[in-house]
């Protein structure tokens, strides 16, 4: 969490908008608890002044439960784009863009309606 400013803002499909280092840390801890084998691969950075864009692939297994549901044991992998504004070498604002519905389908937290 040292990478984030005290007054940082995180926006994501999962967490909504969260402000402050401690609440952002809580989001990170909850995700890692749900997916203890979480990996972040293929990071690609684009830096322009105080703006950083990173593309990543998140992968893991729902072995810790998620959003109050029991663990499904199902794996997931999804691409995400992280758009950050930096201040004095720390993340002041981070916006995460990814397919949240697809992620929920992969881990079995959401069922697709048959066509």
MOPAC internal coordinates of N, CA, C and O (Angstrom, degrees):
PM7 1SCF
backbone

  N    0.0000 0     0.00 0     0.00 0    0    0    0
  C    1.4436 1     0.00 0     0.00 0    1    0    0
  C    1.5227 1   111.62 1     0.00 0    2    1    0
  O    1.2310 1   120.79 1   170.45 1    3    2    1
  N    1.3079 1   116.09 1    -9.55 1    3    2    1
  C    1.4631 1   118.62 1   177.94 1    5    3    2
  C    1.5163 1   112.05 1   -65.04 1    6    5    3
  O    1.2310 1   120.13 1   165.88 1    7    6    5
  N    1.3356 1   117.35 1   -14.12 1    7    6    5
  C    1.4589 1   120.83 1   178.36 1    9    7    6
  C    1.5214 1   111.92 1   -77.21 1   10    9    7
  O    1.2310 1   120.10 1   169.32 1   11   10    9
  N    1.3446 1   117.42 1   -10.68 1   11   10    9
  C    1.4637 1   122.14 1  -177.00 1   13   11   10
  C    1.5228 1   111.09 1  -108.39 1   14   13   11
  O    1.2310 1   120.86 1   -33.75 1   15   14   13
  N    1.3394 1   115.96 1   146.25 1   15   14   13
  C    1.4592 1   120.41 1   174.58 1   17   15   14
  C    1.5298 1   109.34 1   -71.36 1   18   17   15
  O    1.2310 1   120.32 1   -19.34 1   19   18   17
  N    1.3156 1   116.99 1   160.66 1   19   18   17
  C    1.4764 1   121.35 1   178.79 1   21   19   18
  C    1.5257 1   111.34 1   -58.88 1   22   21   19
  O    1.2310 1   120.26 1   144.56 1   23   22   21
  N    1.3428 1   117.10 1   -35.44 1   23   22   21
  C    1.4613 1   121.55 1  -177.01 1   25   23   22
  C    1.5293 1   112.67 1  -102.68 1   26   25   23
  O    1.2310 1   120.30 1  -154.49 1   27   26   25
  N    1.3223 1   117.03 1    25.51 1   27   26   25
  C    1.4615 1   122.01 1  -176.19 1   29   27   26
  C    1.5322 1   111.71 1   -59.43 1   30   29   27
  O    1.2310 1   121.66 1   -22.27 1   31   30   29
  N    1.3335 1   114.44 1   157.73 1   31   30   29
  C    1.4582 1   122.06 1   176.19 1   33   31   30
  C    1.5191 1   107.66 1  -125.87 1   34   33   31
  O    1.2310 1   120.59 1   -47.40 1   35   34   33
  N    1.3285 1   116.48 1   132.60 1   35   34   33
  C    1.4648 1   122.81 1   175.88 1   37   35   34
  C    1.5219 1   107.33 1  -118.89 1   38   37   35
  O    1.2310 1   120.65 1   -51.08 1   39   38   37
  N    1.3328 1   116.35 1   128.92 1   39   38   37
  C    1.4572 1   122.19 1   174.44 1   41   39   38
  C    1.5233 1   107.52 1  -119.57 1   42   41   39
  O    1.2310 1   120.44 1   -52.77 1   43   42   41
  N    1.3361 1   116.76 1   127.23 1   43   42   41
  C    1.4584 1   119.65 1   176.97 1   45   43   42
  C    1.5201 1   109.39 1  -154.15 1   46   45   43
  O    1.2310 1   120.29 1   -22.93 1   47   46   45
  N    1.3545 1   117.05 1   157.07 1   47   46   45
  C    1.4535 1   119.84 1   176.63 1   49   47   46
  C    1.5311 1   112.63 1   -58.27 1   50   49   47
  O    1.2310 1   119.87 1   145.88 1   51   50   49
  N    1.3117 1   117.86 1   -34.12 1   51   50   49
  C    1.4660 1   122.20 1  -178.85 1   53   51   50
  C    1.5249 1   112.30 1   -76.90 1   54   53   51
  O    1.2310 1   120.02 1   129.31 1   55   54   53
  N    1.3187 1   117.57 1   -50.69 1   55   54   53
  C    1.4603 1   122.02 1  -171.56 1   57   55   54
  C    1.5202 1   114.02 1   -91.07 1   58   57   55
  O    1.2310 1   119.90 1   164.83 1   59   58   57
  N    1.3191 1   117.79 1   -15.17 1   59   58   57
  C    1.4553 1   119.87 1  -171.12 1   61   59   58
  C    1.5150 1   108.41 1    74.33 1   62   61   59
  O    1.2310 1   120.20 1    41.19 1   63   62   61
  N    1.3241 1   117.22 1  -138.81 1   63   62   61
  C    1.4599 1   120.81 1   176.92 1   65   63   62
  C    1.5186 1   109.16 1  -110.21 1   66   65   63
  O    1.2310 1   120.96 1   -56.19 1   67   66   65
  N    1.3262 1   115.77 1   123.81 1   67   66   65
  C    1.4580 1   122.70 1  -177.26 1   69   67   66
  C    1.5316 1   107.80 1  -124.15 1   70   69   67
  O    1.2310 1   120.45 1   -45.87 1   71   70   69
  N    1.3183 1   116.74 1   134.13 1   71   70   69
  C    1.4644 1   121.31 1  -177.52 1   73   71   70
  C    1.5252 1   110.25 1  -120.59 1   74   73   71
  O    1.2310 1   121.00 1   -47.56 1   75   74   73
  N    1.3378 1   115.70 1   132.44 1   75   74   73
  C    1.4623 1   122.02 1   176.59 1   77   75   74
  C    1.5163 1   111.76 1   106.02 1   78   77   75
  O    1.2310 1   121.56 1   -34.56 1   79   78   77
  N    1.3227 1   114.62 1   145.44 1   79   78   77
  C    1.4625 1   120.69 1  -176.79 1   81   79   78
  C    1.5285 1   112.55 1   -60.32 1   82   81   79
  O    1.2310 1   119.74 1   134.26 1   83   82   81
  N    1.3350 1   118.10 1   -45.74 1   83   82   81
  C    1.4712 1   120.72 1  -177.85 1   85   83   82
  C    1.5373 1   111.62 1   -64.31 1   86   85   83
  O    1.2310 1   118.59 1   133.76 1   87   86   85
  N    1.3459 1   120.29 1   -46.24 1   87   86   85
  C    1.4669 1   119.40 1   176.87 1   89   87   86
  C    1.5380 1   113.18 1   -63.92 1   90   89   87
  O    1.2310 1   120.13 1   144.38 1   91   90   89
  N    1.3310 1   117.36 1   -35.62 1   91   90   89
  C    1.4672 1   120.20 1   177.20 1   93   91   90
  C    1.5262 1   109.54 1   -66.11 1   94   93   91
  O    1.2310 1   120.48 1   138.94 1   95   94   93
  N    1.3168 1   116.68 1   -41.06 1   95   94   93
  C    1.4663 1   120.25 1   176.86 1   97   95   94
  C    1.5270 1   110.72 1   -59.97 1   98   97   95
  O    1.2310 1   120.06 1   141.62 1   99   98   97
  N    1.3147 1   117.49 1   -38.38 1   99   98   97
  C    1.4634 1   121.83 1   178.07 1  101   99   98
  C    1.5367 1   110.86 1   -61.31 1  102  101   99
  O    1.2310 1   120.22 1   140.84 1  103  102  101
  N    1.3228 1   117.19 1   -39.16 1  103  102  101
  C    1.4709 1   121.49 1   176.81 1  105  103  102
  C    1.5280 1   109.91 1   -62.62 1  106  105  103
  O    1.2310 1   120.62 1   132.79 1  107  106  105
  N    1.3391 1   116.43 1   -47.21 1  107  106  105
  C    1.4667 1   120.98 1   178.73 1  109  107  106
  C    1.5327 1   110.71 1   -59.05 1  110  109  107
  O    1.2310 1   120.43 1   131.77 1  111  110  109
  N    1.3287 1   116.78 1   -48.23 1  111  110  109
  C    1.4760 1   121.12 1  -177.80 1  113  111  110
  C    1.5277 1   111.79 1   -62.11 1  114  113  111
  O    1.2310 1   120.07 1   138.83 1  115  114  113
  N    1.3262 1   117.47 1   -41.17 1  115  114  113
  C    1.4671 1   120.63 1   179.90 1  117  115  114
  C    1.5247 1   110.51 1   -63.36 1  118  117  115
  O    1.2310 1   120.18 1   139.31 1  119  118  117
  N    1.3320 1   117.25 1   -40.69 1  119  118  117
  C    1.4665 1   120.57 1  -179.23 1  121  119  118
  C    1.5273 1   110.46 1   -68.27 1  122  121  119
  O    1.2310 1   120.36 1   138.04 1  123  122  121
  N    1.3258 1   116.92 1   -41.96 1  123  122  121
  C    1.4654 1   120.51 1   179.91 1  125  123  122
  C    1.5258 1   110.72 1   -68.73 1  126  125  123
  O    1.2310 1   119.78 1   146.69 1  127  126  125
  N    1.3273 1   118.03 1   -33.31 1  127  126  125
  C    1.4588 1   121.31 1   176.13 1  129  127  126
  C    1.5295 1   110.66 1   -65.54 1  130  129  127
  O    1.2310 1   120.57 1   139.64 1  131  130  129
  N    1.3311 1   116.51 1   -40.36 1  131  130  129
  C    1.4665 1   120.97 1   179.28 1  133  131  130
  C    1.5283 1   111.78 1   -70.35 1  134  133  131
  O    1.2310 1   120.92 1   144.97 1  135  134  133
  N    1.3297 1   115.84 1   -35.03 1  135  134  133
  C    1.4636 1   121.77 1  -174.96 1  137  135  134
  C    1.5280 1   109.48 1  -130.97 1  138  137  135
  O    1.2310 1   119.96 1  -106.48 1  139  138  137
  N    1.3479 1   117.68 1    73.52 1  139  138  137
  C    1.4688 1   120.64 1  -173.02 1  141  139  138
  C    1.5289 1   114.38 1   -63.51 1  142  141  139
  O    1.2310 1   119.87 1   160.33 1  143  142  141
  N    1.3276 1   117.85 1   -19.67 1  143  142  141
  C    1.4730 1   119.98 1   178.51 1  145  143  142
  C    1.5301 1   111.65 1   -96.38 1  146  145  143
  O    1.2310 1   120.04 1  -159.36 1  147  146  145
  N    1.3160 1   117.54 1    20.64 1  147  146  145
  C    1.4611 1   123.08 1  -177.96 1  149  147  146
  C    1.5257 1   111.44 1   -51.79 1  150  149  147
  O    1.2310 1   120.96 1   -47.53 1  151  150  149
  N    1.3178 1   115.77 1   132.47 1  151  150  149
  C    1.4593 1   121.12 1   172.42 1  153  151  150
  C    1.5220 1   108.87 1  -127.09 1  154  153  151
  O    1.2310 1   121.36 1   -29.06 1  155  154  153
  N    1.3189 1   115.01 1   150.94 1  155  154  153
  C    1.4578 1   122.14 1   177.32 1  157  155  154
  C    1.5189 1   105.96 1  -125.16 1  158  157  155
  O    1.2310 1   120.89 1   -65.97 1  159  158  157
  N    1.3295 1   115.90 1   114.03 1  159  158  157
  C    1.4593 1   121.08 1  -174.07 1  161  159  158
  C    1.5194 1   111.80 1  -119.02 1  162  161  159
  O    1.2310 1   121.98 1   -12.64 1  163  162  161
  N    1.3274 1   113.82 1   167.36 1  163  162  161
  C    1.4584 1   124.20 1   173.50 1  165  163  162
  C    1.5230 1   114.13 1    55.34 1  166  165  163
  O    1.2310 1   119.99 1  -137.96 1  167  166  165
  N    1.3231 1   117.63 1    42.04 1  167  166  165
  C    1.4627 1   117.15 1  -179.62 1  169  167  166
  C    1.5257 1   111.08 1   -67.35 1  170  169  167
  O    1.2310 1   121.51 1   -49.80 1  171  170  169
  N    1.2979 1   114.72 1   130.20 1  171  170  169
  C    1.4558 1   121.01 1   175.70 1  173  171  170
  C    1.5196 1   106.84 1  -127.44 1  174  173  171
  O    1.2310 1   120.27 1   -51.45 1  175  174  173
  N    1.3154 1   117.09 1   128.55 1  175  174  173
  C    1.4594 1   122.04 1  -175.88 1  177  175  174
  C    1.5127 1   112.53 1  -110.47 1  178  177  175
  O    1.2310 1   121.43 1   -38.27 1  179  178  177
  N    1.3138 1   114.86 1   141.73 1  179  178  177
  C    1.4551 1   122.43 1   169.48 1  181  179  178
  C    1.5250 1   105.52 1  -127.94 1  182  181  179
  O    1.2310 1   120.40 1   -60.15 1  183  182  181
  N    1.3277 1   116.84 1   119.85 1  183  182  181
  C    1.4623 1   121.53 1  -176.16 1  185  183  182
  C    1.5214 1   109.00 1  -117.39 1  186  185  183
  O    1.2310 1   121.03 1   -49.66 1  187  186  185
  N    1.3391 1   115.63 1   130.34 1  187  186  185
  C    1.4562 1   121.95 1   177.56 1  189  187  186
  C    1.5285 1   107.90 1  -140.76 1  190  189  187
  O    1.2310 1   120.76 1   -83.68 1  191  190  189
  N    1.3128 1   116.16 1    96.32 1  191  190  189
  C    1.4575 1   120.54 1  -177.85 1  193  191  190
  C    1.5160 1   110.83 1    65.23 1  194  193  191
  O    1.2310 1   120.66 1    58.36 1  195  194  193
  N    1.3351 1   116.35 1  -121.64 1  195  194  193
  C    1.4624 1   120.26 1  -179.48 1  197  195  194
  C    1.5241 1   112.64 1   -93.71 1  198  197  195
  O    1.2310 1   120.32 1  -169.15 1  199  198  197
  N    1.3298 1   117.00 1    10.85 1  199  198  197
  C    1.4696 1   121.66 1   179.96 1  201  199  198
  C    1.5248 1   109.80 1  -109.59 1  202  201  199
  O    1.2310 1   121.01 1   -43.24 1  203  202  201
  N    1.3390 1   115.67 1   136.76 1  203  202  201
  C    1.4639 1   122.61 1   179.14 1  205  203  202
  C    1.5229 1   107.77 1  -131.56 1  206  205  203
  O    1.2310 1   121.03 1   -49.44 1  207  206  205
  N    1.3169 1   115.63 1   130.56 1  207  206  205
  C    1.4621 1   120.86 1   173.48 1  209  207  206
  C    1.5236 1   106.57 1  -118.30 1  210  209  207
  O    1.2310 1   120.98 1   -50.77 1  211  210  209
  N    1.3177 1   115.73 1   129.23 1  211  210  209
  C    1.4569 1   121.20 1  -179.20 1  213  211  210
  C    1.5211 1   108.50 1  -127.65 1  214  213  211
  O    1.2310 1   120.80 1   -49.04 1  215  214  213
  N    1.3283 1   116.07 1   130.96 1  215  214  213
  C    1.4605 1   120.51 1   172.11 1  217  215  214
  C    1.5203 1   107.23 1  -103.20 1  218  217  215
  O    1.2310 1   120.88 1   -44.74 1  219  218  217
  N    1.3329 1   115.92 1   135.26 1  219  218  217
  C    1.4635 1   121.15 1  -177.26 1  221  219  218
  C    1.5268 1   109.36 1  -142.40 1  222  221  219
  O    1.2310 1   121.28 1   -13.43 1  223  222  221
  N    1.3287 1   115.16 1   166.57 1  223  222  221
  C    1.4590 1   121.98 1   170.19 1  225  223  222
  C    1.5221 1   107.62 1  -122.37 1  226  225  223
  O    1.2310 1   120.93 1   -61.18 1  227  226  225
  N    1.3212 1   115.82 1   118.82 1  227  226  225
  C    1.4649 1   122.14 1   175.78 1  229  227  226
  C    1.5278 1   108.05 1   -91.67 1  230  229  227
  O    1.2310 1   120.35 1   -44.12 1  231  230  229
  N    1.3414 1   116.93 1   135.88 1  231  230  229
  C    1.4606 1   122.04 1   177.34 1  233  231  230
  C    1.5145 1   109.17 1  -140.95 1  234  233  231
  O    1.2310 1   120.79 1   -27.31 1  235  234  233
  N    1.3248 1   116.10 1   152.69 1  235  234  233
  C    1.4532 1   119.83 1   177.54 1  237  235  234
  C    1.5116 1   111.16 1   174.11 1  238  237  235
  O    1.2310 1   121.41 1     6.63 1  239  238  237
  N    1.3265 1   114.90 1  -173.37 1  239  238  237
  C    1.4624 1   122.74 1  -178.91 1  241  239  238
  C    1.5219 1   108.84 1  -126.84 1  242  241  239
  O    1.2310 1   120.60 1   -44.40 1  243  242  241
  N    1.3171 1   116.46 1   135.60 1  243  242  241
  C    1.4647 1   120.76 1   178.03 1  245  243  242
  C    1.5264 1   108.80 1   -77.28 1  246  245  243
  O    1.2310 1   120.98 1  -101.96 1  247  246  245
  N    1.3279 1   115.73 1    78.04 1  247  246  245
  C    1.4621 1   120.45 1  -178.73 1  249  247  246
  C    1.5269 1   112.36 1  -107.70 1  250  249  247
  O    1.2310 1   120.09 1   176.77 1  251  250  249
  N    1.3326 1   117.43 1    -3.23 1  251  250  249
  C    1.4599 1   120.16 1  -179.48 1  253  251  250
  C    1.5133 1   113.19 1  -116.35 1  254  253  251
  O    1.2310 1   120.23 1  -168.70 1  255  254  253
  N    1.3327 1   117.17 1    11.30 1  255  254  253
  C    1.4625 1   119.94 1  -175.93 1  257  255  254
  C    1.5113 1   109.50 1    79.02 1  258  257  255
  O    1.2310 1   120.51 1   -13.52 1  259  258  257
  N    1.3187 1   116.64 1   166.48 1  259  258  257
  C    1.4634 1   119.94 1  -176.54 1  261  259  258
  C    1.5154 1   109.81 1  -156.67 1  262  261  259
  O    1.2310 1   120.75 1   -50.93 1  263  262  261
  N    1.3238 1   116.18 1   129.07 1  263  262  261
  C    1.4627 1   122.47 1   177.12 1  265  263  262
  C    1.5280 1   111.80 1    51.58 1  266  265  263
  O    1.2310 1   120.79 1  -137.96 1  267  266  265
  N    1.3282 1   116.10 1    42.04 1  267  266  265
  C    1.4567 1   121.15 1   177.81 1  269  267  266
  C    1.5189 1   115.27 1    82.45 1  270  269  267
  O    1.2310 1   120.02 1   179.76 1  271  270  269
  N    1.3184 1   117.56 1    -0.24 1  271  270  269
  C    1.4656 1   121.30 1   179.52 1  273  271  270
  C    1.5226 1   110.08 1   -97.17 1  274  273  271
  O    1.2310 1   121.16 1   -25.56 1  275  274  273
  N    1.3155 1   115.39 1   154.44 1  275  274  273
  C    1.4668 1   121.14 1   178.36 1  277  275  274
  C    1.5252 1   109.78 1   -66.21 1  278  277  275
  O    1.2310 1   119.97 1   -26.52 1  279  278  277
  N    1.3331 1   117.66 1   153.48 1  279  278  277
  C    1.4678 1   120.91 1   176.50 1  281  279  278
  C    1.5237 1   110.85 1   -59.34 1  282  281  279
  O    1.2310 1   121.09 1   -39.48 1  283  282  281
  N    1.3290 1   115.53 1   140.52 1  283  282  281
  C    1.4666 1   120.17 1   177.84 1  285  283  282
  C    1.5164 1   111.62 1  -100.31 1  286  285  283
  O    1.2310 1   119.78 1   162.99 1  287  286  285
  N    1.3335 1   118.03 1   -17.01 1  287  286  285
  C    1.4563 1   121.07 1  -176.73 1  289  287  286
  C    1.5171 1   113.06 1    74.50 1  290  289  287
  O    1.2310 1   120.20 1  -173.79 1  291  290  289
  N    1.3277 1   117.21 1     6.21 1  291  290  289
  C    1.4683 1   120.56 1  -177.59 1  293  291  290
  C    1.5188 1   111.41 1   -90.00 1  294  293  291
  O    1.2310 1   121.59 1   -35.71 1  295  294  293
  N    1.3322 1   114.56 1   144.29 1  295  294  293
  C    1.4650 1   121.43 1   179.27 1  297  295  294
  C    1.5158 1   110.83 1   -87.83 1  298  297  295
  O    1.2310 1   121.28 1   -22.44 1  299  298  297
  N    1.3119 1   115.16 1   157.56 1  299  298  297
  C    1.4608 1   121.51 1   174.83 1  301  299  298
  C    1.5162 1   109.19 1  -139.82 1  302  301  299
  O    1.2310 1   121.51 1   -20.55 1  303  302  301
  N    1.3001 1   114.72 1   159.45 1  303  302  301
  C    1.4549 1   122.39 1   172.94 1  305  303  302
  C    1.5241 1   106.83 1  -156.84 1  306  305  303
  O    1.2310 1   120.66 1   -56.02 1  307  306  305
  N    1.3271 1   116.35 1   123.98 1  307  306  305
  C    1.4621 1   118.73 1   177.84 1  309  307  306
  C    1.5200 1   110.49 1  -146.14 1  310  309  307
  O    1.2310 1   121.73 1   -30.47 1  311  310  309
  N    1.3219 1   114.30 1   149.53 1  311  310  309
  C    1.4542 1   121.46 1   177.17 1  313  311  310
  C    1.5197 1   108.96 1   -85.13 1  314  313  311
  O    1.2310 1   121.17 1   -33.13 1  315  314  313
  N    1.3282 1   115.36 1   146.87 1  315  314  313
  C    1.4611 1   120.95 1   178.57 1  317  315  314
  C    1.5208 1   109.78 1  -142.49 1  318  317  315
  O    1.2310 1   121.75 1   -24.76 1  319  318  317
  N    1.3164 1   114.25 1   155.24 1  319  318  317
  C    1.4546 1   121.41 1   173.62 1  321  319  318
  C    1.5188 1   106.72 1  -118.54 1  322  321  319
  O    1.2310 1   120.56 1   -51.58 1  323  322  321
  N    1.3250 1   116.53 1   128.42 1  323  322  321
  C    1.4562 1   122.98 1   178.70 1  325  323  322
  C    1.5235 1   107.54 1  -111.60 1  326  325  323
  O    1.2310 1   120.59 1   -59.67 1  327  326  325
  N    1.3255 1   116.48 1   120.33 1  327  326  325
  C    1.4564 1   121.68 1  -179.63 1  329  327  326
  C    1.5239 1   107.04 1  -111.47 1  330  329  327
  O    1.2310 1   120.75 1   -62.47 1  331  330  329
  N    1.3289 1   116.16 1   117.53 1  331  330  329
  C    1.4606 1   120.39 1  -174.10 1  333  331  330
  C    1.5230 1   111.68 1  -121.79 1  334  333  331
  O    1.2310 1   121.63 1   -34.30 1  335  334  333
  N    1.3242 1   114.48 1   145.70 1  335  334  333
  C    1.4565 1   122.15 1   168.47 1  337  335  334
  C    1.5262 1   106.11 1  -110.77 1  338  337  335
  O    1.2310 1   120.99 1   -52.40 1  339  338  337
  N    1.3200 1   115.72 1   127.60 1  339  338  337
  C    1.4526 1   121.83 1  -175.84 1  341  339  338
  C    1.5342 1   110.32 1  -100.24 1  342  341  339
  O    1.2310 1   121.40 1   -29.46 1  343  342  341
  N    1.3311 1   114.94 1   150.54 1  343  342  341
  C    1.4538 1   121.33 1   172.78 1  345  343  342
  C    1.5204 1   107.81 1  -141.02 1  346  345  343
  O    1.2310 1   120.58 1   -61.94 1  347  346  345
  N    1.3107 1   116.49 1   118.06 1  347  346  345
  C    1.4694 1   122.69 1   179.54 1  349  347  346
  C    1.5270 1   111.67 1    52.51 1  350  349  347
  O    1.2310 1   120.81 1  -137.53 1  351  350  349
  N    1.3386 1   116.06 1    42.47 1  351  350  349
  C    1.4571 1   121.41 1   175.47 1  353  351  350
  C    1.5197 1   115.12 1    81.10 1  354  353  351
  O    1.2310 1   119.92 1  -174.11 1  355  354  353
  N    1.3360 1   117.76 1     5.89 1  355  354  353
  C    1.4567 1   121.22 1   179.10 1  357  355  354
  C    1.5306 1   110.05 1  -123.11 1  358  357  355
  O    1.2310 1   121.04 1   -20.33 1  359  358  357
  N    1.3365 1   115.62 1   159.67 1  359  358  357
  C    1.4635 1   121.08 1   179.35 1  361  359  358
  C    1.5222 1   108.80 1   -79.18 1  362  361  359
  O    1.2310 1   120.77 1   -61.65 1  363  362  361
  N    1.3362 1   116.14 1   118.35 1  363  362  361
  C    1.4578 1   121.54 1   177.65 1  365  363  362
  C    1.5287 1   110.69 1   -95.25 1  366  365  363
  O    1.2310 1   120.89 1   148.06 1  367  366  365
  N    1.3287 1   115.91 1   -31.94 1  367  366  365
  C    1.4688 1   120.57 1  -179.85 1  369  367  366
  C    1.5230 1   107.85 1  -146.93 1  370  369  367
  O    1.2310 1   120.66 1   -46.37 1  371  370  369
  N    1.3280 1   116.34 1   133.63 1  371  370  369
  C    1.4693 1   121.41 1   178.16 1  373  371  370
  C    1.5222 1   108.94 1  -133.71 1  374  373  371
  O    1.2310 1   121.18 1   -52.45 1  375  374  373
  N    1.3087 1   115.35 1   127.55 1  375  374  373
  C    1.4634 1   121.29 1   175.35 1  377  375  374
  C    1.5178 1   107.77 1  -117.68 1  378  377  375
  O    1.2310 1   120.69 1   -54.36 1  379  378  377
  N    1.3433 1   116.28 1   125.64 1  379  378  377
  C    1.4600 1   121.98 1  -179.65 1  381  379  378
  C    1.5255 1   109.28 1  -106.67 1  382  381  379
  O    1.2310 1   120.96 1   -47.07 1  383  382  381
  N    1.3060 1   115.77 1   132.93 1  383  382  381
  C    1.4606 1   121.09 1  -179.97 1  385  383  382
  C    1.5262 1   107.96 1  -122.85 1  386  385  383
  O    1.2310 1   120.90 1   -57.48 1  387  386  385
  N    1.3487 1   115.89 1   122.52 1  387  386  385
  C    1.4560 1   121.50 1   177.21 1  389  387  386
  C    1.5201 1   109.26 1  -163.23 1  390  389  387
  O    1.2310 1   120.76 1   -10.96 1  391  390  389
  N    1.3301 1   116.16 1   169.04 1  391  390  389
  C    1.4585 1   123.12 1  -179.18 1  393  391  390
  C    1.5273 1   109.48 1   -84.17 1  394  393  391
  O    1.2310 1   120.52 1   -88.30 1  395  394  393
  N    1.3211 1   116.62 1    91.70 1  395  394  393
  C    1.4577 1   121.89 1  -176.71 1  397  395  394
  C    1.5302 1   111.48 1   -67.39 1  398  397  395
  O    1.2310 1   120.18 1   140.34 1  399  398  397
  N    1.3206 1   117.27 1   -39.66 1  399  398  397
  C    1.4637 1   120.42 1   179.48 1  401  399  398
  C    1.5256 1   110.67 1   -63.64 1  402  401  399
  O    1.2310 1   120.27 1   136.50 1  403  402  401
  N    1.3292 1   117.08 1   -43.50 1  403  402  401
  C    1.4590 1   120.87 1   177.11 1  405  403  402
  C    1.5191 1   111.78 1   -60.86 1  406  405  403
  O    1.2310 1   120.64 1   139.93 1  407  406  405
  N    1.3293 1   116.39 1   -40.07 1  407  406  405
  C    1.4671 1   122.02 1   177.34 1  409  407  406
  C    1.5280 1   110.09 1   -60.97 1  410  409  407
  O    1.2310 1   119.67 1   133.11 1  411  410  409
  N    1.3354 1   118.23 1   -46.89 1  411  410  409
  C    1.4691 1   121.87 1   179.64 1  413  411  410
  C    1.5231 1   111.48 1   -62.22 1  414  413  411
  O    1.2310 1   120.21 1   142.63 1  415  414  413
  N    1.3256 1   117.21 1   -37.37 1  415  414  413
  C    1.4702 1   120.76 1   176.51 1  417  415  414
  C    1.5236 1   110.61 1   -64.70 1  418  417  415
  O    1.2310 1   120.33 1   135.91 1  419  418  417
  N    1.3210 1   116.98 1   -44.09 1  419  418  417
  C    1.4745 1   121.04 1  -178.33 1  421  419  418
  C    1.5213 1   112.67 1   -60.73 1  422  421  419
  O    1.2310 1   120.16 1   138.76 1  423  422  421
  N    1.3355 1   117.29 1   -41.24 1  423  422  421
  C    1.4683 1   118.91 1  -176.54 1  425  423  422
  C    1.5283 1   112.43 1   -86.20 1  426  425  423
  O    1.2310 1   120.38 1   177.49 1  427  426  425
  N    1.3270 1   116.87 1    -2.51 1  427  426  425
  C    1.4576 1   120.48 1   177.31 1  429  427  426
  C    1.5186 1   114.17 1    83.94 1  430  429  427
  O    1.2310 1   119.97 1  -166.04 1  431  430  429
  N    1.3313 1   117.65 1    13.96 1  431  430  429
  C    1.4636 1   120.84 1   178.42 1  433  431  430
  C    1.5158 1   111.60 1   -83.41 1  434  433  431
  O    1.2310 1   120.56 1   165.29 1  435  434  433
  N    1.3269 1   116.53 1   -14.71 1  435  434  433
  C    1.4539 1   122.82 1  -179.91 1  437  435  434
  C    1.5179 1   107.28 1  -137.01 1  438  437  435
  O    1.2310 1   120.53 1   -42.52 1  439  438  437
  N    1.2931 1   116.58 1   137.48 1  439  438  437
  C    1.4634 1   121.86 1   179.74 1  441  439  438
  C    1.5138 1   109.61 1  -103.86 1  442  441  439
  O    1.2310 1   120.26 1   -44.06 1  443  442  441
  N    1.3115 1   117.10 1   135.94 1  443  442  441
  C    1.4604 1   121.97 1   176.60 1  445  443  442
  C    1.5233 1   109.17 1   -79.54 1  446  445  443
  O    1.2310 1   121.12 1   -40.73 1  447  446  445
  N    1.3029 1   115.46 1   139.27 1  447  446  445
  C    1.4492 1   121.48 1   177.86 1  449  447  446
  C    1.5308 1   108.29 1   -79.29 1  450  449  447
  O    1.2310 1   119.58 1   -51.46 1  451  450  449
  N    1.3458 1   118.42 1   128.54 1  451  450  449
  C    1.4660 1   119.36 1  -179.73 1  453  451  450
  C    1.5297 1   111.34 1   -61.21 1  454  453  451
  O    1.2310 1   121.06 1   -34.34 1  455  454  453
  N    1.3074 1   115.57 1   145.66 1  455  454  453
  C    1.4875 1   120.44 1  -178.71 1  457  455  454
  C    1.5032 1   111.00 1   -76.15 1  458  457  455
  O    1.2310 1   120.10 1   180.00 1  459  458  457

